[in-house]
Amino acid sequence: MAGLLALAAVRAVPGDVAHPGAVIGACAAVAGVYAAGPLTPAVSASRRAARWWLAALGAGWLVLLALTPDGVWLAFPLYFLQLHLLSRRGGLLAVVATALAAITAFAAHRGVFSPAVAIGPALGAAVAVAVVWGYQALYRESERRRRLIEELTAARADLAAAQHTAGVLAERERLAREIHDTLAQGLSSIQLLLRAAERALPDRPAAAASHVVRARETAVGNLAEARRFVAALTPPALEGTTLAGALERLCATTSAQHPVAVRFRLAGTPRALSTAVEVALLRIAQSAVSNTVRHARATTGEVTLSHLDDGVRLDVVDDGAGFDPGGLPAPDPAAGGFGIAAMRARTRALHGTLVLESSPGGGTALSARFPLDAARRRSDAPDENEV
């Protein structure tokens, strides 16, 4: 704009136009109006004020256009201002009006109208519209992509936070199951043995000493469980033996330490199982036998490991007092009601099934079953031996 105004003023100096002073004054006035726009806070802050400024600039340009044909050149920068400051439709109408005014004034100064007179302003108007509308389209697309990237970034952050929370909850649930099925059960057995020793004193010191020895042995085993639990290793009950051997030893230890005769029975041809399935079956058996000792008031129990054609099943049955499965309270680790919920979580994590049958006075029967391909399926919960 400044260069075109300077060119129009310089060309008026030799006297090629009728009123060179008026042309120079009009150029100065248009330059002053143009320069005042960006410097005026109202024009920068208000779309309405900017349109009034554009109207004043257009009026000055029309005066200059009436004085000299060189004013036609200023139509091109005016096109961009109109398209930028006005609406899409208003800008297009203003560009058309400006182009018609430029063509008409140029033809009047030449004294003749020809296609060459109209080509320049019309072509400039078309180029300005194409450039501005193309830029606006690119800007809108850029803004759309920027918002999309922001949304994707926010969604990824939310997903990462959700995955972290889910991982924390899953790990917390795993820790709760492990603590309940190992440390809590061992501490409960120690408590029962020490209580039996307390009752045997002072009349039966030998029996009391026997209970204390068993409590110490249970504490040693519990300590080994805790160390391997922290290190995420295979449970010590499964080290150097099979699952059947570990279950048989569990039944023998329970029968020796508590007034409940628990028998073990193996059915079917043993086959290799994944570590995750073996750990789950062992933990379920430990929890079920512990419940029999602590709550069932049973005299006999039976643990059966059955290797079937399509899977493996663990059954734990006792002749205790039984209970109503539908009346179980919500899991509360602080109150000690977490065992059955932990069993269900273990079987669900490996795509197994858990069935619990009991009635008041009718004993309790628990059955956990895992399919043969449980070890090959992707579990939603972390593996029991992973941290």
C-alpha positions as CSV (number, residue, x, y, z in Angstrom):
1,M,0.0,0.0,0.0
2,A,2.8,2.5,0.9
3,G,4.7,1.7,-2.3
4,L,1.7,2.1,-4.5
5,L,0.8,5.4,-2.8
6,A,4.3,6.7,-3.2
7,L,4.4,5.7,-6.9
8,A,1.1,7.5,-7.5
9,A,2.4,10.7,-5.8
10,V,5.7,10.6,-7.7
11,R,4.0,10.1,-11.1
12,A,1.8,13.2,-10.4
13,V,4.9,15.5,-9.8
14,P,5.8,15.9,-13.5
15,G,2.3,17.3,-14.2
16,D,0.9,14.4,-16.2
17,V,-2.4,14.8,-14.3
18,A,-4.7,17.8,-14.1
19,H,-4.4,18.4,-10.3
20,P,-1.0,17.1,-9.1
21,G,-1.3,18.8,-5.7
22,A,-4.7,17.3,-5.1
23,V,-3.3,13.8,-6.1
24,I,-0.4,14.2,-3.7
25,G,-2.8,15.4,-1.0
26,A,-5.2,12.5,-1.6
27,C,-2.2,10.0,-1.4
28,A,-1.2,11.6,1.9
29,A,-4.7,11.4,3.2
30,V,-5.1,7.7,2.2
31,A,-1.7,6.9,3.7
32,G,-2.7,8.7,7.0
33,V,-6.0,6.8,7.2
34,Y,-4.2,3.5,6.4
35,A,-1.5,4.1,9.0
36,A,-4.0,5.2,11.7
37,G,-5.8,1.8,11.5
38,P,-3.2,-0.5,13.2
39,L,-2.3,2.3,15.6
40,T,-5.9,2.9,16.9
41,P,-6.8,0.5,19.7
42,A,-10.5,0.5,18.8
43,V,-9.8,-0.7,15.2
44,S,-7.7,-3.6,16.5
45,A,-10.2,-4.5,19.2
46,S,-13.5,-4.1,17.4
47,R,-14.7,-5.6,14.2
48,R,-17.2,-2.8,13.8
49,A,-14.6,-0.1,14.2
50,A,-12.4,-1.9,11.7
51,R,-15.2,-1.9,9.2
52,W,-15.6,1.9,9.6
53,W,-11.9,2.3,9.1
54,L,-12.1,0.3,6.0
55,A,-15.0,2.4,4.7
56,A,-13.0,5.6,5.3
57,L,-10.0,4.1,3.5
58,G,-12.3,3.1,0.6
59,A,-13.7,6.6,0.4
60,G,-10.2,8.1,0.3
61,W,-9.3,5.6,-2.4
62,L,-12.3,6.6,-4.5
63,V,-11.3,10.3,-4.3
64,L,-7.7,9.3,-5.4
65,L,-9.2,7.1,-8.2
66,A,-11.2,10.1,-9.5
67,L,-8.1,12.2,-9.6
68,T,-5.6,9.8,-11.3
69,P,-5.8,6.5,-13.1
70,D,-2.8,5.4,-11.0
71,G,-5.3,4.9,-8.1
72,V,-6.4,1.7,-9.9
73,W,-3.3,-0.1,-8.6
74,L,-4.5,0.4,-5.0
75,A,-7.5,-1.9,-5.6
76,F,-5.3,-5.0,-5.2
77,P,-4.3,-4.4,-1.5
78,L,-7.9,-3.2,-0.8
79,Y,-9.1,-6.6,-2.0
80,F,-7.2,-8.4,0.8
81,L,-8.3,-5.9,3.4
82,Q,-11.9,-6.4,2.5
83,L,-11.7,-10.2,2.4
84,H,-9.9,-10.1,5.8
85,L,-12.1,-7.7,7.7
86,L,-15.6,-8.5,6.2
87,S,-17.6,-11.7,6.3
88,R,-17.2,-14.2,3.5
89,R,-20.2,-12.9,1.5
90,G,-19.6,-9.2,2.4
91,G,-16.0,-9.4,1.5
92,L,-16.9,-10.9,-1.9
93,L,-19.4,-8.2,-2.6
94,A,-16.9,-5.5,-1.6
95,V,-14.3,-7.0,-3.9
96,V,-16.7,-7.1,-6.8
97,A,-17.7,-3.4,-6.1
98,T,-14.1,-2.3,-5.8
99,A,-13.2,-4.1,-9.1
100,L,-16.1,-2.5,-10.9
101,A,-15.2,0.9,-9.5
102,A,-11.6,0.4,-10.6
103,I,-12.6,-0.7,-14.1
104,T,-15.1,2.2,-14.5
105,A,-12.6,4.9,-13.3
106,F,-9.8,3.5,-15.5
107,A,-12.0,3.4,-18.5
108,A,-13.2,7.0,-17.8
109,H,-9.6,8.3,-17.5
110,R,-8.7,6.5,-20.8
111,G,-11.8,7.7,-22.5
112,V,-12.5,4.3,-23.9
113,F,-13.5,0.9,-22.6
114,S,-11.8,-2.3,-23.8
115,P,-11.3,-5.8,-22.5
116,A,-7.7,-4.9,-21.5
117,V,-9.1,-2.3,-19.1
118,A,-11.2,-4.9,-17.3
119,I,-8.6,-7.7,-17.2
120,G,-6.2,-6.2,-14.7
121,P,-8.7,-5.3,-11.9
122,A,-10.8,-8.5,-12.5
123,L,-7.7,-10.8,-12.5
124,G,-6.4,-9.1,-9.4
125,A,-9.8,-9.6,-7.7
126,A,-9.8,-13.3,-8.7
127,V,-6.3,-13.8,-7.4
128,A,-7.1,-12.1,-4.1
129,V,-10.2,-14.1,-3.5
130,A,-8.4,-17.4,-4.4
131,V,-5.5,-16.6,-2.1
132,V,-7.5,-15.4,0.9
133,W,-10.1,-18.1,0.7
134,G,-7.4,-20.7,0.2
135,Y,-5.6,-19.4,3.2
136,Q,-8.7,-19.4,5.3
137,A,-9.4,-23.0,4.3
138,L,-5.9,-24.0,5.3
139,Y,-6.3,-22.1,8.5
140,R,-9.6,-23.9,9.3
141,E,-8.0,-27.2,8.5
142,S,-5.0,-26.4,10.6
143,E,-7.2,-25.4,13.5
144,R,-9.3,-28.6,13.1
145,R,-6.2,-30.7,13.2
146,R,-4.8,-28.7,16.2
147,R,-8.0,-29.4,18.1
148,L,-8.0,-33.0,17.1
149,I,-4.4,-33.4,18.3
150,E,-5.3,-31.7,21.6
151,E,-8.2,-34.1,22.0
152,L,-6.1,-37.1,21.1
153,T,-3.4,-35.9,23.5
154,A,-6.0,-35.5,26.3
155,A,-7.6,-38.8,25.4
156,R,-4.2,-40.5,25.5
157,A,-3.4,-38.9,28.9
158,D,-6.9,-40.0,30.2
159,L,-6.3,-43.5,28.9
160,A,-2.8,-43.7,30.5
161,A,-4.3,-42.5,33.8
162,A,-7.1,-45.1,33.5
163,Q,-4.6,-47.8,32.7
164,H,-2.4,-46.8,35.6
165,T,-5.4,-46.8,37.9
166,A,-6.6,-50.2,36.6
167,G,-3.1,-51.6,37.1
168,V,-2.9,-50.2,40.6
169,L,-6.3,-51.7,41.4
170,A,-5.4,-55.1,39.8
171,E,-2.1,-55.2,41.7
172,R,-3.9,-54.2,44.9
173,E,-6.4,-57.0,44.4
174,R,-3.6,-59.5,43.7
175,L,-1.8,-58.5,46.9
176,A,-5.0,-58.8,48.9
177,R,-5.6,-62.3,47.5
178,E,-2.0,-63.4,48.2
179,I,-2.0,-61.9,51.7
180,H,-5.3,-63.5,52.5
181,D,-4.3,-66.9,51.1
182,T,-0.8,-67.1,52.6
183,L,0.1,-64.7,55.5
184,A,-3.4,-64.3,56.9
185,Q,-4.1,-68.1,56.8
186,G,-0.8,-68.9,58.5
187,L,-1.3,-66.3,61.2
188,S,-4.8,-67.7,61.8
189,S,-3.3,-71.2,62.2
190,I,-0.6,-69.9,64.6
191,Q,-3.3,-68.1,66.6
192,L,-5.4,-71.3,66.9
193,L,-2.3,-73.4,67.9
194,L,-1.2,-70.9,70.5
195,R,-4.8,-70.8,71.9
196,A,-4.7,-74.6,72.1
197,A,-1.4,-74.5,73.9
198,E,-2.8,-71.9,76.3
199,R,-5.7,-74.2,77.2
200,A,-3.3,-77.2,77.7
201,L,-1.3,-75.3,80.3
202,P,-0.5,-76.0,83.1
203,D,-2.1,-79.5,83.3
204,R,-0.7,-80.9,80.0
205,P,2.7,-79.3,79.3
206,A,3.6,-81.9,76.7
207,A,0.6,-81.1,74.6
208,A,1.2,-77.4,75.0
209,A,4.7,-77.8,73.9
210,S,3.6,-79.8,70.9
211,H,1.2,-77.0,69.9
212,V,3.9,-74.4,70.3
213,V,6.3,-76.5,68.1
214,R,3.6,-76.7,65.4
215,A,3.0,-72.9,65.7
216,R,6.7,-72.3,65.3
217,E,6.8,-74.6,62.2
218,T,3.8,-72.7,60.8
219,A,5.6,-69.4,61.4
220,V,8.7,-70.7,59.6
221,G,6.6,-71.7,56.7
222,N,4.7,-68.4,56.7
223,L,8.0,-66.5,56.7
224,A,9.1,-68.5,53.7
225,E,5.8,-67.7,52.0
226,A,6.3,-64.0,52.8
227,R,9.8,-63.9,51.3
228,R,8.8,-65.7,48.1
229,F,5.7,-63.5,47.9
230,V,7.7,-60.3,48.1
231,A,10.2,-61.8,45.5
232,A,7.2,-63.0,43.3
233,L,8.5,-66.6,43.2
234,T,6.7,-69.9,43.1
235,P,5.0,-70.7,46.4
236,P,7.3,-72.9,48.6
237,A,4.5,-75.6,48.8
238,L,5.1,-76.2,45.1
239,E,8.8,-76.2,45.1
240,G,10.3,-79.7,44.4
241,T,6.9,-81.4,44.2
242,T,3.7,-81.6,42.2
243,L,0.4,-79.9,42.8
244,A,-1.0,-83.2,44.0
245,G,1.9,-83.6,46.5
246,A,1.4,-80.0,47.7
247,L,-2.3,-80.6,48.3
248,E,-1.7,-83.9,50.0
249,R,0.8,-82.2,52.3
250,L,-1.7,-79.4,53.0
251,C,-4.3,-82.0,54.1
252,A,-1.8,-83.9,56.3
253,T,-0.6,-80.7,58.0
254,T,-4.2,-79.5,58.6
255,S,-5.2,-82.9,60.1
256,A,-2.1,-82.8,62.3
257,Q,-2.5,-79.3,63.6
258,H,-6.3,-79.0,63.9
259,P,-9.2,-81.3,65.1
260,V,-10.4,-81.8,61.5
261,A,-9.5,-85.0,59.5
262,V,-8.9,-83.8,56.0
263,R,-8.2,-86.4,53.3
264,F,-6.8,-85.9,49.8
265,R,-7.8,-87.8,46.7
266,L,-6.4,-87.7,43.2
267,A,-8.6,-88.7,40.3
268,G,-7.6,-89.1,36.6
269,T,-4.2,-89.2,34.9
270,P,-2.1,-86.2,36.1
271,R,-0.9,-83.9,33.4
272,A,1.4,-80.9,33.3
273,L,-0.4,-77.6,34.2
274,S,0.8,-74.0,33.9
275,T,2.3,-72.4,36.9
276,A,-0.6,-69.9,37.1
277,V,-3.2,-72.7,37.2
278,E,-1.2,-74.6,39.8
279,V,-0.8,-71.5,42.0
280,A,-4.5,-70.7,41.7
281,L,-5.6,-74.2,42.6
282,L,-3.2,-74.4,45.6
283,R,-4.4,-71.0,46.9
284,I,-8.0,-71.9,46.5
285,A,-7.5,-75.1,48.4
286,Q,-5.6,-73.3,51.1
287,S,-8.3,-70.8,51.5
288,A,-11.1,-73.4,51.4
289,V,-9.4,-75.6,54.0
290,S,-8.7,-72.6,56.2
291,N,-12.4,-71.7,56.1
292,T,-13.3,-75.3,57.0
293,V,-11.0,-75.1,60.1
294,R,-11.9,-71.6,61.2
295,H,-15.6,-71.4,60.5
296,A,-17.3,-74.7,59.5
297,R,-16.9,-76.5,62.9
298,A,-16.4,-79.6,60.8
299,T,-14.9,-83.0,61.8
300,T,-14.0,-84.3,58.4
301,G,-13.1,-82.8,55.0
302,E,-12.0,-84.0,51.6
303,V,-9.9,-82.3,48.9
304,T,-10.1,-83.9,45.5
305,L,-7.9,-83.0,42.5
306,S,-9.4,-84.4,39.2
307,H,-7.7,-84.4,35.9
308,L,-10.5,-84.4,33.3
309,D,-10.4,-84.8,29.5
310,D,-11.2,-81.1,29.0
311,G,-9.6,-79.5,32.1
312,V,-8.8,-79.8,35.8
313,R,-11.1,-79.6,38.8
314,L,-10.6,-79.1,42.5
315,D,-13.3,-80.1,45.0
316,V,-13.2,-79.2,48.7
317,V,-16.0,-80.8,50.8
318,D,-16.7,-80.7,54.5
319,D,-19.4,-81.9,56.9
320,G,-19.5,-78.6,58.9
321,A,-22.3,-76.3,59.9
322,G,-22.7,-74.8,56.4
323,F,-24.1,-71.4,55.6
324,D,-26.4,-69.6,53.2
325,P,-24.3,-68.6,50.2
326,G,-26.9,-65.9,49.3
327,G,-26.5,-64.2,52.6
328,L,-22.7,-63.6,52.4
329,P,-21.7,-60.0,53.3
330,A,-19.7,-57.9,50.9
331,P,-16.0,-58.6,50.9
332,D,-14.2,-56.8,53.8
333,P,-10.6,-57.7,54.3
334,A,-10.5,-56.0,57.7
335,A,-13.3,-58.2,58.9
336,G,-11.9,-61.3,57.3
337,G,-14.6,-61.9,54.7
338,F,-12.3,-61.8,51.6
339,G,-11.7,-65.5,51.0
340,I,-14.6,-66.4,48.6
341,A,-14.2,-63.2,46.7
342,A,-10.5,-64.0,46.2
343,M,-11.3,-67.5,45.0
344,R,-13.7,-66.1,42.4
345,A,-11.2,-63.5,41.3
346,R,-8.5,-66.2,40.8
347,T,-10.8,-68.4,38.7
348,R,-12.1,-65.5,36.7
349,A,-8.6,-64.3,35.9
350,L,-7.8,-67.7,34.2
351,H,-11.2,-68.1,32.6
352,G,-12.2,-70.8,35.1
353,T,-15.4,-71.4,37.0
354,L,-16.1,-71.6,40.7
355,V,-19.2,-73.2,42.2
356,L,-20.1,-73.0,45.9
357,E,-22.9,-75.1,47.4
358,S,-23.9,-75.0,51.1
359,S,-26.8,-74.8,53.4
360,P,-27.2,-74.3,57.1
361,G,-26.4,-77.7,58.8
362,G,-25.7,-79.4,55.4
363,G,-21.9,-78.8,55.1
364,T,-20.1,-77.0,52.2
365,A,-18.9,-78.1,48.8
366,L,-16.7,-76.0,46.7
367,S,-15.6,-76.7,43.1
368,A,-13.1,-74.8,41.0
369,R,-12.6,-75.8,37.4
370,F,-10.1,-74.6,34.7
371,P,-10.1,-75.5,31.0
372,L,-7.1,-77.1,29.4
373,D,-6.2,-74.0,27.5
374,A,-6.4,-71.7,30.5
375,A,-2.7,-71.3,30.5
376,R,-2.7,-70.2,26.8
377,R,-5.5,-67.6,27.1
378,R,-4.7,-64.0,27.7
379,S,-5.9,-63.1,31.2
380,D,-7.2,-59.7,32.2
381,A,-5.5,-59.9,35.5
382,P,-1.7,-60.0,36.0
383,D,-0.1,-63.4,36.4
384,E,0.1,-64.5,40.1
385,N,3.9,-64.8,39.8
386,E,4.4,-61.3,38.3
387,V,4.8,-58.0,40.1
